[in-house]
């Protein structure tokens, strides 16, 4: 081979080497990054929320209770006692040091049919209890009626006078489940009553959507007289339905509460077999809201025979499914205490079967839920004391816990 041809061959080889090197440099500089999982903004928001979310601790306050169903307190900020209703028919007093009074505040076991979803289910003190000595209970009597009754506190003992009962409402329960039971005074001074759909499964008689039936509703009555009256601005006070009805379309509103700052109402409605929901009614509402059961379970169709358009029902603000061993929502309160500012404005709730404790917060119309604690408890009810502190009851062990915040 001639020297000229050899030189020319080396030139060609050099050019090819330079070209390959250039391609490698280009590939290294401009290669596509390895594909990563795509996350929605909502997922990122939730992860960020979890990272920065305040942590809670459930601090044991009292033990020795039996199947607690309701926790209440008086409006007097100097009164540090908690009053705990037990399903069997007693109300116990938890003193400031966490010990129980030796004598029950009230014992009406002889009046009550207890077991399953029946029993002593609700307790609320009148906002002016310091003046009138009144408190109210919701229980299932021996004949399987829901009873809403008023009792008086005896000045001589500081406990309830068992002979002072004034029955305000008696509502027949067709089945043994879905009795509702929650009682609470609203910012308007009226007593609100949670009524389940009467039971069985799937609301077989469609009582919830019947405006002439008190089952499956939130009722609103004035209890400042010797017997109750119906507020004139209730949605059906002038006709079209039972005048006591404030809201309808609820399956079993076991626990509801009012935000003591805003007056908004939070209704936790126990679902059928797939979804749990929390409905929020703003304090500006004029009532008459229809939350959709039995047509819808949460936002999902259940039995739409004879139902209206979906837009005619109020959708829940929060819902969750029955994964993670969940089965029954227990509604709580919006934290408005002074001890734990990190919790301010957060709505606490839980699931009875799974034992999870959650809080939810709202921003620009979107609710974000955080798992605050995972427990082995059976959370049956929450309570709020006169200072806005929150408590949780474990139905299984009869223990009351204080919800506290820890350092992040």
C-alpha positions in Angstrom: 0.0 0.0 0.0 1.4 3.4 -0.9 2.2 6.0 1.7 -0.4 8.3 0.2 -3.1 5.7 0.6 -2.0 5.0 4.2 -2.1 8.7 5.1 -5.5 9.1 3.5 -6.8 6.0 5.5 -5.6 7.6 8.8 -7.4 10.8 7.9 -10.6 8.9 7.4 -10.2 7.0 10.6 -9.5 10.2 12.5 -12.6 11.9 11.2 -14.7 8.9 12.2 -13.2 8.9 15.7 -14.0 12.6 16.1 -17.5 12.0 14.9 -18.1 9.1 17.3 -16.6 11.2 20.2 -18.9 14.1 19.3 -21.9 11.8 19.3 -21.0 10.5 22.7 -20.5 14.1 24.1 -23.9 15.1 22.7 -25.6 12.0 24.1 -24.2 12.6 27.5 -25.1 16.3 27.5 -28.6 16.0 26.2 -29.8 12.5 27.1 -33.4 12.2 28.4 -33.6 11.7 32.2 -34.8 8.4 33.6 -38.6 8.4 33.8 -40.1 9.0 37.3 -43.6 8.2 38.6 -46.0 11.0 37.9 -47.7 12.4 41.0 -50.8 14.6 40.9 -50.6 18.0 42.7 -53.1 16.7 45.2 -50.8 13.8 46.1 -47.9 16.1 46.5 -50.0 18.4 48.6 -51.0 15.6 50.9 -47.4 14.4 51.2 -46.3 18.0 52.1 -49.2 18.2 54.6 -48.2 14.9 56.2 -44.5 16.1 56.5 -45.4 19.4 58.2 -48.6 18.3 60.0 -48.6 18.6 63.8 -48.3 15.3 65.6 -50.8 14.3 68.3 -50.6 12.2 71.4 -53.6 10.6 73.2 -53.1 11.2 76.9 -55.0 9.0 79.3 -57.4 11.0 81.4 -59.8 8.5 83.1 -60.4 4.8 83.3 -63.1 2.6 84.8 -66.0 3.6 82.5 -68.3 1.1 80.8 -69.1 1.4 77.1 -69.0 5.3 76.9 -71.3 6.8 74.3 -71.1 10.5 74.9 -68.9 13.1 76.6 -70.2 16.5 77.7 -69.3 19.5 79.8 -71.1 22.5 81.1 -70.5 26.0 79.7 -68.8 27.2 82.9 -65.1 27.5 82.2 -64.4 27.1 85.9 -66.1 23.7 85.8 -63.4 21.2 84.9 -65.5 18.1 85.1 -66.4 15.8 82.2 -69.7 14.0 82.2 -69.7 10.6 80.4 -72.8 8.7 79.3 -72.6 5.0 79.5 -74.7 2.9 77.1 -76.3 0.9 79.9 -78.0 3.9 81.4 -75.7 5.9 83.7 -73.8 9.2 83.5 -70.5 9.3 85.4 -68.6 12.4 86.5 -64.9 12.6 85.8 -63.3 15.0 88.2 -60.5 17.4 87.2 -57.9 14.9 88.5 -59.3 12.1 86.3 -61.0 10.1 89.1 -64.6 9.2 89.0 -67.2 10.4 91.5 -68.3 7.4 93.5 -72.0 8.1 92.8 -73.2 8.4 89.3 -74.5 11.8 88.1 -77.6 10.0 86.8 -78.7 6.4 86.8 -81.7 5.5 84.6 -80.8 1.9 83.8 -84.3 0.8 84.8 -85.8 2.9 81.9 -83.4 1.8 79.2 -83.2 -1.0 76.6 -79.5 -1.4 76.0 -77.4 -3.4 73.6 -76.2 -3.2 70.0 -77.1 0.4 68.9 -79.6 1.0 71.7 -79.2 2.5 75.1 -78.2 5.8 76.6 -76.8 7.5 73.5 -76.7 11.3 73.9 -76.1 14.0 76.5 -76.1 17.8 76.3 -76.2 20.5 79.0 -78.3 23.6 78.4 -76.2 26.6 77.6 -77.7 28.3 80.6 -77.5 25.4 82.9 -76.0 27.6 85.6 -79.3 29.4 85.8 -81.9 26.7 85.0 -80.1 23.5 86.0 -81.2 21.7 82.9 -79.6 19.0 80.9 -80.9 16.6 78.2 -80.5 13.0 77.3 -81.3 10.7 74.4 -82.0 7.0 75.1 -83.9 4.0 73.9 -86.6 3.0 76.3 -87.9 -0.5 77.1 -90.5 -0.3 74.3 -87.9 0.5 71.7 -88.7 4.2 71.4 -86.2 7.0 71.1 -86.7 9.3 74.1 -85.4 12.8 74.3 -85.9 14.0 77.9 -84.9 16.9 80.1 -83.6 16.5 83.7 -82.8 18.9 86.4 -79.7 19.1 88.6 -80.6 19.0 92.3 -79.0 21.9 94.1 -78.6 19.9 97.3 -76.4 17.2 95.7 -75.1 18.7 92.5 -76.3 15.6 90.7 -79.3 14.9 88.6 -82.7 14.5 90.2 -83.9 11.1 88.8 -87.5 12.1 89.5 -87.3 15.3 87.4 -87.6 13.7 84.0 -89.6 15.6 81.4 -90.1 13.6 78.2 -90.0 16.0 75.2 -90.0 13.6 72.3 -90.9 9.9 71.8 -90.2 8.4 68.4 -90.8 4.7 67.7 -87.9 2.8 66.4 -88.9 0.1 63.8 -85.6 -1.8 64.2 -82.9 -2.2 66.8 -80.2 -0.3 64.9 -79.5 3.2 63.5 -81.0 5.0 66.5 -78.8 8.0 66.0 -78.5 9.5 69.4 -76.4 12.7 69.2 -77.6 15.9 71.0 -76.1 19.3 70.8 -77.1 22.9 71.3 -76.4 25.2 68.3 -75.2 28.8 68.4 -78.9 29.8 68.1 -79.7 28.2 71.4 -81.9 25.5 69.9 -81.4 21.8 70.6 -80.4 19.6 67.6 -81.2 15.9 67.6 -79.7 13.2 65.4 -82.1 10.6 64.2 -81.0 7.5 62.3 -83.1 6.0 59.5 -84.8 3.5 61.8 -82.5 0.6 60.9 -82.5 -2.7 59.1 -80.3 -2.2 56.1 -80.7 0.1 53.0 -83.6 2.0 54.6 -86.2 -0.4 53.3 -89.2 1.9 53.9 -87.3 4.9 52.5 -88.0 6.8 55.7 -85.0 9.1 55.2 -86.5 10.9 52.2 -90.0 11.1 53.7 -90.5 14.6 55.0 -93.4 13.4 57.2 -91.2 11.0 59.1 -88.7 12.1 61.8 -86.3 9.2 61.1 -83.1 9.8 59.1 -83.1 13.5 60.0 -81.6 16.2 62.1 -84.3 17.8 64.3 -84.2 21.3 65.7 -86.4 22.3 68.6 -86.7 25.1 71.2 -86.5 23.6 74.7 -86.7 26.8 76.7 -90.3 26.3 77.7 -91.9 23.6 79.8 -92.4 21.6 76.6 -90.6 22.0 73.3 -91.8 24.2 70.5 -90.8 24.3 66.9 -88.8 27.4 65.7 -90.8 29.4 63.2 -87.9 29.4 60.8 -87.5 25.7 60.5 -87.7 24.7 56.9 -91.1 22.9 57.2 -92.5 24.9 60.0 -95.2 26.3 57.7 -95.9 23.0 56.0 -94.5 20.5 53.5 -93.1 18.2 56.2 -92.7 17.6 59.9 -92.0 21.0 61.5 -89.2 19.6 63.7 -87.0 18.6 60.7 -83.9 20.7 60.1 -82.1 18.4 57.6 -82.8 15.1 55.9 -81.2 12.3 53.9 -79.1 10.9 56.7 -78.5 7.2 57.4 -77.2 7.3 61.0 -75.8 10.6 62.2 -74.2 9.0 65.3 -72.1 12.1 66.2 -72.4 15.7 65.1 -71.1 19.0 66.6 -70.9 22.7 66.1 -67.7 24.7 65.6 -67.8 27.0 68.6 -66.1 29.8 66.7 -67.9 29.8 63.3 -71.1 28.0 64.2 -70.7 25.6 61.3 -72.2 22.1 61.9 -70.3 18.9 61.2 -72.4 15.8 60.7 -70.6 12.4 60.6 -73.0 10.0 58.9 -72.3 6.3 59.2 -72.4 4.5 55.8 -74.0 1.3 54.6 -71.2 -1.0 53.5 -68.8 0.9 51.4 -68.4 4.6 52.3 -68.4 6.9 55.4 -69.2 10.6 55.1 -69.0 13.9 56.9 -71.4 16.7 55.9 -70.8 20.3 56.7 -73.6 22.8 57.1 -72.5 26.5 57.3 -73.9 28.6 60.0 -75.7 30.7 57.4 -77.8 27.8 56.3 -81.6 28.1 56.5 -81.9 24.4 56.9 -83.7 21.9 54.6 -80.5 20.4 53.3 -80.9 16.9 51.8 -77.7 14.8 52.2 -78.9 12.1 49.8 -79.3 8.8 51.7 -80.7 6.3 50.5 -80.2 7.5 47.0 -76.5 8.0 47.6 -73.9 6.5 50.0 -71.4 9.3 50.1 -71.0 10.5 46.5 -71.9 7.0 45.1 -75.2 5.8 43.9 -76.9 3.4 46.2 -80.7 3.1 45.4 -81.8 5.9 43.1 -85.3 4.6 42.5 -87.7 7.5 42.8 -84.8 9.9 43.5 -84.2 13.4 42.2 -81.3 14.6 40.2 -77.9 14.3 41.9 -77.6 18.1 42.0 -80.6 18.3 44.3 -78.6 16.6 47.1 -75.8 18.1 49.2 -72.5 16.3 48.6 -70.4 15.4 51.6 -67.3 17.5 52.3 -65.3 14.4 53.3 -65.7 10.7 52.6 -63.7 7.6 52.9 -64.0 3.9 52.0 -63.8 0.8 54.0 -60.2 -0.2 53.3 -57.8 -0.5 56.3 -60.4 -2.3 58.3 -62.6 0.8 58.5 -66.4 0.5 58.9 -68.1 3.3 60.9 -67.2 7.0 61.2 -67.2 8.6 64.6 -67.6 12.4 64.3 -65.7 14.8 66.5 -65.1 18.5 66.9 -63.1 21.4 65.5 -60.3 22.2 67.9 -60.7 25.6 69.5 -58.7 25.2 72.7 -55.8 27.4 73.7 -53.3 24.8 74.8 -52.3 23.5 71.3 -52.3 26.3 68.7 -51.0 23.9 66.0 -54.4 22.1 66.1 -56.5 25.2 65.9 -59.3 24.9 63.2 -58.7 21.2 62.5 -61.7 18.9 62.6 -61.1 15.7 64.4 -62.9 12.4 63.6 -62.2 8.7 63.7 -63.3 5.2 62.6 -64.7 2.9 65.1 -63.5 -0.4 63.5 -60.1 0.7 62.3 -59.1 2.8 65.3 -57.7 5.6 63.1 -57.9 9.2 64.3 -57.9 11.9 61.6 -58.1 15.6 61.4 -59.2 17.5 58.4 -58.6 21.1 57.3 -60.0 23.2 54.5 -58.3 25.5 52.1 -60.0 27.2 49.2 -62.9 24.8 49.3 -60.7 21.6 49.3 -60.5 19.4 52.4 -57.2 17.6 53.2 -57.2 14.8 55.7 -54.3 13.7 57.8 -54.0 10.5 59.8 -53.2 11.8 63.2 -52.9 8.5 65.0 -53.4 4.8 64.4 -54.7 3.0 67.5 -56.2 -0.3 68.7 -59.1 1.6 70.3 -62.8 1.5 69.4 -63.5 5.3 69.3 -67.1 5.7 70.1 -67.4 9.4 70.8 -65.4 12.6 71.2 -66.0 15.3 73.7 -65.2 19.0 74.2 -64.8 20.7 77.5 -65.7 24.3 78.4 -62.2 25.5 77.3 -62.4 23.9 73.9 -60.1 20.9 74.7 -60.9 17.7 72.9 -61.3 14.1 74.3 -61.8 10.7 72.8 -63.5 7.6 74.4 -62.4 4.0 73.8 -65.6 2.0 73.9 -63.8 -1.3 74.5 -61.8 -0.3 77.6 -63.9 2.5 78.9 -60.9 4.9 78.8 -61.0 8.6 78.1 -58.1 10.3 76.3 -57.1 13.9 76.0 -56.0 14.9 72.4 -52.8 16.8 72.7 -50.2 18.1 70.2 -46.5 17.2 70.4 -43.5 18.9 68.9 -43.0 18.2 65.1 
